[in-house]
């Protein structure tokens, strides 16, 4: 799995972690809602949820997690080095915040990254947008380019 | 928005027989309203509870802890965005000023359930014990709404009347 795996498709990337109780599930739900509104345009796009917490987010955890949101969203994890490299590539801010005992939360950029079919980063959306706004932006980008 | 909350509260009252909802052991000055949790995706080890606390007395009170049988622990948390970065931090207590209400809601303060022992499924209820500095403990039923819900009615951005053109 590299950034070439989905070359030829638009990519929607969202970085987060499954221990995140609020921002991540609501953003993923908004992304799923947007994909549901895209109609045929959705076929030209692949949505990826990339964990910033590879220690806790195993492939199985990620697979179970994204399944709940549907619309073909794929969950990705990797070794801590791989994840750090991807986060760096996209300038994602990530910092573990240690709490009592072994627990920690992960400070992270809540942004949606759009990458065109040639692999060029194209646009950044706020993670707090409602699905119809995300769908509108995706339509504009994808339909204009084809 | 207000109207939606009111409708949601009514539905909850009907479903759960409201008198138990807001009664602390010692004639409570605190009432709890709009108490809900979001359904959790498979694999999730954390959940989140939102609720609105009203203080009907002339003395300030503080929410200092919470617990529930569905999770190993429940922590008071706040979440905020700073320069595009989402941060979440534990809180020692949440103050409820005299004759005021304090809302725990998405994107802000919440109770984080850590070490979930079961998935939270839409339509189910579970008990949550809240501990207040003055009022003591009260048990409130928490209604589980749909995945991605942004308020207790289970409305997400998709529902009519929520700004959809």
Boltz contact constraints between the chains, C-beta under 6 A:
constraints:
  - contact:
      token1: [A, 18]
      token2: [B, 43]
      max_distance: 6.0
  - contact:
      token1: [A, 18]
      token2: [B, 44]
      max_distance: 6.0
  - contact:
      token1: [A, 19]
      token2: [B, 46]
      max_distance: 6.0
  - contact:
      token1: [A, 21]
      token2: [B, 46]
      max_distance: 6.0
  - contact:
      token1: [A, 21]
      token2: [B, 48]
      max_distance: 6.0
  - contact:
      token1: [A, 21]
      token2: [B, 112]
      max_distance: 6.0
  - contact:
      token1: [A, 22]
      token2: [B, 48]
      max_distance: 6.0
  - contact:
      token1: [A, 22]
      token2: [B, 79]
      max_distance: 6.0
  - contact:
      token1: [A, 22]
      token2: [B, 106]
      max_distance: 6.0
  - contact:
      token1: [A, 23]
      token2: [B, 86]
      max_distance: 6.0
  - contact:
      token1: [A, 26]
      token2: [B, 148]
      max_distance: 6.0
  - contact:
      token1: [A, 29]
      token2: [B, 148]
      max_distance: 6.0
  - contact:
      token1: [A, 33]
      token2: [B, 158]
      max_distance: 6.0
  - contact:
      token1: [A, 61]
      token2: [B, 43]
      max_distance: 6.0
  - contact:
      token1: [A, 64]
      token2: [B, 42]
      max_distance: 6.0
  - contact:
      token1: [A, 64]
      token2: [B, 43]
      max_distance: 6.0
  - contact:
      token1: [A, 65]
      token2: [B, 41]
      max_distance: 6.0
  - contact:
      token1: [A, 65]
      token2: [B, 43]
      max_distance: 6.0
  - contact:
      token1: [A, 68]
      token2: [B, 41]
      max_distance: 6.0
  - contact:
      token1: [A, 68]
      token2: [B, 42]
      max_distance: 6.0
  - contact:
      token1: [A, 68]
      token2: [B, 147]
      max_distance: 6.0
  - contact:
      token1: [A, 93]
      token2: [B, 85]
      max_distance: 6.0
  - contact:
      token1: [A, 99]
      token2: [B, 90]
      max_distance: 6.0
  - contact:
      token1: [A, 105]
      token2: [B, 88]
      max_distance: 6.0
  - contact:
      token1: [A, 107]
      token2: [B, 85]
      max_distance: 6.0
  - contact:
      token1: [A, 107]
      token2: [B, 87]
      max_distance: 6.0
  - contact:
      token1: [A, 109]
      token2: [B, 84]
      max_distance: 6.0
  - contact:
      token1: [A, 109]
      token2: [B, 85]
      max_distance: 6.0
  - contact:
      token1: [A, 110]
      token2: [B, 86]
      max_distance: 6.0
  - contact:
      token1: [A, 111]
      token2: [B, 84]
      max_distance: 6.0
  - contact:
      token1: [A, 130]
      token2: [B, 157]
      max_distance: 6.0
  - contact:
      token1: [A, 131]
      token2: [B, 157]
      max_distance: 6.0
